Amino acid sequence: MPHLLPRFTRALLRRPAPNFADGITESTQLGAPNYTRALEQFECYAAALRACDLDVIVLPAVDEFPDGHFVEDPIVIFRDLAFVCRSGAPSRENEGASLLPHLADLRIVQAPPEARIDGGDVLICADRVLAGLSGRTNAAGVAALSDALRTVLPEIHVQAVRFSGVLHLKSGLTELAPGVLIHDPALRADADLSWARVISLPPEEGFAADVMPVNETLFVAAGCPAAYAIARDYHDEVVALNMSEFRKMDGGLTCLSQRY
């Protein structure tokens, strides 16, 4: 199996709308997000991607989509393929169509009507793809994604992961390095992960399990010293970004961009 992760050259982002606090969230215990701080954190995020030499396109905010800045969920990009998801959250179903004009050089495949899938449940690892079965993603969604990915790489291995405890698979499990997964202990997975080393974070730093590798740089959530120290064991370039306002809306580092 060839190494699946490409070298990223581009990133697509959408600026949060003033009504972004009206989006879907289960993190009510964290309080209401602050829009001004969210914009500041978003600009730091975009600047950090530019510092990785990515061509960063920032789309304007759209009030129709209070969750629209979480651009990872409506589309899964793999090499020249853009797989358009059908979210299990009805309010988010039309977000993907709003991104397609900016992905015109990719081959577009639409998920079938019976499929439900969010990009936040799709983790492309170095040698396989993990697809979470959640409230947003069903078995038909995973099957449709697998079929689409095999049009790019017939031998690709897609492993379904049934889990609970967090919103999306990548909310609680991402690949820190090839064959190394970093894990929020709140996520309980019913799947064989014996192929990888799984490093569980302290519960108070579980949010930092959503790490984001971009070429030679690894991004981690700020304010999580244990996660930062673990990241430095595997990467020379580690950048910590404050994601506090997006965390209040169940969002993390990977949620805010399409990197391809």
C-alpha positions as CSV (number, residue, x, y, z in Angstrom):
1,M,0.0,0.0,0.0
2,P,1.5,3.4,-1.0
3,H,1.7,6.2,1.5
4,L,-1.8,7.8,1.3
5,L,-1.0,11.3,2.7
6,P,-0.1,13.8,0.0
7,R,2.0,16.9,0.4
8,F,-0.5,19.7,0.8
9,T,-0.3,22.8,-1.4
10,R,-3.7,24.3,-0.9
11,A,-6.2,25.0,1.9
12,L,-9.9,26.1,1.6
13,L,-11.4,27.9,4.5
14,R,-14.7,29.8,5.2
15,R,-14.8,32.7,7.6
16,P,-17.3,32.2,10.5
17,A,-20.6,34.0,10.2
18,P,-21.8,36.4,12.9
19,N,-24.5,33.9,13.8
20,F,-22.0,31.0,14.2
21,A,-23.1,30.5,17.8
22,D,-26.5,29.3,16.4
23,G,-24.7,26.2,15.0
24,I,-25.1,22.7,16.4
25,T,-23.2,22.0,19.6
26,E,-23.3,19.6,22.5
27,S,-20.7,21.5,24.5
28,T,-23.1,23.7,26.4
29,Q,-21.1,23.4,29.6
30,L,-18.3,25.5,28.0
31,G,-20.4,28.6,27.7
32,A,-21.4,30.7,24.7
33,P,-18.6,31.4,22.1
34,N,-17.3,34.9,21.6
35,Y,-17.4,36.0,17.9
36,T,-14.6,38.5,18.1
37,R,-12.3,36.0,19.7
38,A,-13.4,33.4,17.2
39,L,-12.4,35.7,14.3
40,E,-9.0,36.3,15.9
41,Q,-8.4,32.6,16.3
42,F,-9.6,32.0,12.7
43,E,-7.1,34.5,11.4
44,C,-4.3,33.0,13.4
45,Y,-5.2,29.6,12.0
46,A,-5.2,30.9,8.4
47,A,-1.9,32.6,8.9
48,A,-0.4,29.4,10.3
49,L,-1.4,27.5,7.2
50,R,0.1,30.2,5.0
51,A,3.3,29.9,7.0
52,C,3.4,26.3,5.8
53,D,3.6,27.6,2.2
54,L,0.0,26.6,1.5
55,D,-2.1,28.7,-1.0
56,V,-5.0,29.6,1.4
57,I,-8.4,30.6,0.0
58,V,-10.7,32.1,2.6
59,L,-14.4,32.2,1.5
60,P,-16.7,34.8,2.9
61,A,-19.1,34.0,5.7
62,V,-22.6,32.7,4.9
63,D,-25.4,33.4,7.4
64,E,-27.4,30.6,5.9
65,F,-24.8,28.1,7.3
66,P,-23.9,28.9,10.9
67,D,-21.7,25.8,10.9
68,G,-20.4,26.6,7.5
69,H,-16.9,27.4,8.7
70,F,-16.4,23.8,9.5
71,V,-15.6,23.0,5.9
72,E,-14.1,19.6,6.6
73,D,-17.5,18.0,7.1
74,P,-19.3,18.5,3.7
75,I,-16.4,17.2,1.5
76,V,-13.8,14.5,1.7
77,I,-10.8,15.2,-0.6
78,F,-8.5,12.4,-1.6
79,R,-5.9,13.2,-4.3
80,D,-8.0,14.3,-7.4
81,L,-11.3,13.3,-5.8
82,A,-13.9,15.4,-4.0
83,F,-16.5,13.2,-2.4
84,V,-19.6,15.3,-1.5
85,C,-21.0,14.1,1.8
86,R,-24.7,14.0,2.9
87,S,-24.6,15.0,6.6
88,G,-26.7,13.3,9.2
89,A,-27.4,16.8,10.5
90,P,-30.2,18.1,8.2
91,S,-29.3,21.8,8.7
92,R,-25.9,21.1,7.1
93,E,-27.0,19.2,4.0
94,N,-26.4,22.1,1.5
95,E,-23.0,23.2,2.7
96,G,-21.1,21.0,0.2
97,A,-22.7,22.5,-2.8
98,S,-21.5,25.9,-1.7
99,L,-17.9,24.7,-1.8
100,L,-17.9,22.9,-5.2
101,P,-17.3,26.0,-7.3
102,H,-14.0,26.4,-5.5
103,L,-13.0,22.7,-6.2
104,A,-13.6,22.8,-10.0
105,D,-10.3,21.1,-10.8
106,L,-11.2,18.0,-8.8
107,R,-13.4,15.1,-9.8
108,I,-16.7,15.3,-8.0
109,V,-18.5,12.3,-6.7
110,Q,-21.8,12.7,-4.8
111,A,-22.9,10.5,-2.0
112,P,-26.1,8.6,-2.8
113,P,-29.4,9.5,-1.1
114,E,-29.2,6.7,1.4
115,A,-25.7,7.6,2.6
116,R,-25.1,9.8,5.6
117,I,-21.6,10.9,6.3
118,D,-19.6,13.8,7.7
119,G,-16.0,14.4,6.8
120,G,-15.2,14.8,10.5
121,D,-15.7,11.0,10.8
122,V,-13.1,10.3,8.0
123,L,-9.5,9.9,9.1
124,I,-7.0,9.3,6.3
125,C,-4.0,7.7,7.8
126,A,-0.7,6.9,6.3
127,D,-1.8,3.4,5.1
128,R,-5.5,3.2,5.5
129,V,-8.7,5.2,6.0
130,L,-10.7,5.0,9.3
131,A,-14.4,5.9,8.9
132,G,-16.4,6.4,12.0
133,L,-20.0,5.2,12.4
134,S,-21.7,7.9,14.4
135,G,-24.9,10.0,14.7
136,R,-23.8,11.8,11.5
137,T,-22.4,8.8,9.5
138,N,-24.1,5.5,8.7
139,A,-22.9,2.3,7.1
140,A,-24.2,3.3,3.7
141,G,-22.1,6.5,4.0
142,V,-19.0,4.5,4.8
143,A,-19.7,2.1,1.9
144,A,-20.2,5.0,-0.5
145,L,-17.0,6.6,0.6
146,S,-15.1,3.3,0.2
147,D,-16.5,2.9,-3.3
148,A,-15.4,6.4,-4.3
149,L,-11.9,6.1,-2.8
150,R,-11.4,2.8,-4.7
151,T,-11.9,4.7,-8.0
152,V,-8.7,6.5,-7.1
153,L,-6.8,3.7,-5.4
154,P,-8.4,0.2,-5.9
155,E,-6.4,-1.4,-3.1
156,I,-7.2,1.2,-0.4
157,H,-8.3,-0.2,2.9
158,V,-11.3,1.5,4.6
159,Q,-11.9,0.4,8.2
160,A,-15.2,1.2,9.8
161,V,-14.9,2.3,13.4
162,R,-18.0,2.2,15.6
163,F,-17.5,4.7,18.5
164,S,-19.3,6.8,21.1
165,G,-18.4,9.5,23.5
166,V,-17.5,12.3,21.1
167,L,-19.2,14.0,18.1
168,H,-16.9,12.9,15.3
169,L,-14.2,10.3,15.0
170,K,-11.6,12.9,14.6
171,S,-12.9,14.7,17.7
172,G,-11.2,11.9,19.7
173,L,-8.8,10.1,17.4
174,T,-6.3,11.2,14.8
175,E,-3.0,10.0,13.5
176,L,0.0,11.6,15.2
177,A,2.5,9.9,13.0
178,P,2.4,6.9,10.7
179,G,1.1,4.0,12.8
180,V,0.6,6.2,15.9
181,L,-2.9,7.3,17.0
182,I,-3.6,10.0,19.6
183,H,-6.7,9.4,21.6
184,D,-9.2,11.2,23.8
185,P,-10.2,8.7,26.5
186,A,-13.8,10.0,26.2
187,L,-13.9,8.2,22.8
188,R,-14.8,4.5,23.2
189,A,-14.2,2.6,20.0
190,D,-15.5,-0.8,19.1
191,A,-12.8,-1.6,16.5
192,D,-9.5,-3.4,16.0
193,L,-6.8,-0.7,16.4
194,S,-4.0,-3.2,17.2
195,W,-2.2,-2.2,13.9
196,A,-1.3,1.1,15.6
197,R,0.2,2.4,18.8
198,V,-2.6,4.3,20.5
199,I,-1.5,7.1,22.9
200,S,-4.3,8.2,25.3
201,L,-4.2,11.8,26.5
202,P,-5.1,12.8,30.1
203,P,-8.9,13.3,30.2
204,E,-8.6,17.0,30.8
205,E,-6.6,17.3,27.5
206,G,-8.9,15.1,25.4
207,F,-9.8,17.9,23.1
208,A,-6.2,17.9,21.9
209,A,-6.6,14.5,20.3
210,D,-7.6,16.3,17.2
211,V,-4.2,17.0,15.8
212,M,-3.6,18.3,12.2
213,P,-0.4,17.3,10.3
214,V,0.4,19.7,7.5
215,N,3.6,18.6,5.6
216,E,6.5,19.0,8.1
217,T,4.4,20.7,10.7
218,L,2.0,19.3,13.3
219,F,-0.7,21.5,14.7
220,V,-2.1,20.9,18.2
221,A,-4.6,22.7,20.4
222,A,-3.0,25.3,22.7
223,G,-3.2,24.9,26.5
224,C,-2.5,21.2,26.4
225,P,1.0,20.6,27.6
226,A,0.9,16.8,27.7
227,A,-0.4,16.7,24.1
228,Y,2.3,19.2,23.0
229,A,5.1,17.1,24.7
230,I,3.8,13.9,23.0
231,A,3.7,15.7,19.6
232,R,7.3,16.9,20.1
233,D,8.3,13.2,20.5
234,Y,7.3,12.7,16.8
235,H,7.7,16.1,15.1
236,D,10.3,18.8,15.1
237,E,7.8,21.5,14.1
238,V,4.8,21.7,16.4
239,V,2.5,24.7,16.4
240,A,-0.1,25.2,19.1
241,L,-3.2,27.2,18.2
242,N,-5.9,28.5,20.5
243,M,-9.2,26.9,19.5
244,S,-11.3,27.8,22.6
245,E,-14.2,29.5,20.8
246,F,-14.5,26.7,18.2
247,R,-14.3,24.1,20.9
248,K,-17.5,25.5,22.3
249,M,-19.2,24.6,19.1
250,D,-17.7,21.0,19.0
251,G,-15.0,22.1,16.5
252,G,-11.3,21.4,16.4
253,L,-8.3,22.0,14.3
254,T,-9.1,19.7,11.4
255,C,-12.7,21.0,11.1
256,L,-11.7,24.5,9.9
257,S,-10.0,23.6,6.6
258,Q,-9.9,21.4,3.5
259,R,-6.2,20.7,3.0
260,Y,-5.2,19.2,-0.3
